[in-house]
Amino acid sequence: MRMVVANWKMNHLRRDAEAFCASLLGAYKPVDGVVAAIAPPFPLIPVVSRLVAGSAVRVYAQNAHAEAKGAYTGEVSMAMAMDAGCTGVLLGHSERRQYNGETEATLLPKVKAAAAQGLLPMLCVGETLAQRDAGATLDVLRGQLSILAQAPEGPIAVAYEPVWAIGTGRVATVEQIAEVHAFIRKELLALMGPRGGDVPILYGGSVTPDNFQDILKVPHVAGGLVGGASLDPAKFLKLLDIAAQ
Ligand SMILES: O=C(CO)COP(=O)(O)O
């Protein structure tokens, strides 16, 4: 199975989402074994969900809270995300680790809450440039993945996004991706047992239609988590086409 996930981050207003979905759905031909998902900002989740209803396109949240409800001003629960039309949720994106203090301690309850709600948790991991330069990449990833030793039952996905490749146009080399994805697979098997072999591992970081084909050829790469290029429906469609090949 392959996945192409559009992470819109904090971009687009309703009119942009409407135009995007009109272009996408006008040309999108679902292919067995290729999952297409859009992760819009919270206010656009119901908008996009309504627009893609009846199509094969899935909607994910970019984050959600671990608690079921209560006095958490500004937060959105897993149940709310699902109620608005989501089937999955990104967790631990590097921007949330950087700006919102997400750590393994906050992420494990979120992974559990997502799974309990029936949302696909997609745990994002990745090293900074300083960590890579210090030779600490695999240690950092080992730490970020460690919470999956307590992974709940049910499907789970992982996205490897080297922080230095996000929004920089500086894509990781296929050798770098190959090394890390093989390492992540080994860790998942060690942490989760045989089902760690089935966890899709996506690559993210300056994915474009120009480099996606080569990235998908790397062993243990199950797709792309795409930021910038996913804002353009033509590019998102091209990425889906490439994933279908
Ligand atoms: O962070 C990303 C997706 O979650 C990657 O963003 P870019 O594709 O813009 O580098």
The ligand as an ORCA input file, in Angstrom:
! r2SCAN-3c Opt
* xyz 0 1
  O       6.576     19.014      6.769
  C       6.287     18.500      5.700
  C       5.063     17.704      5.563
  O       4.534     17.381      6.815
  C       7.117     18.690      4.503
  O       6.947     19.977      4.060
  P       7.547     20.386      2.612
  O       7.030     19.356      1.641
  O       7.030     21.758      2.366
  O       9.045     20.316      2.744
*
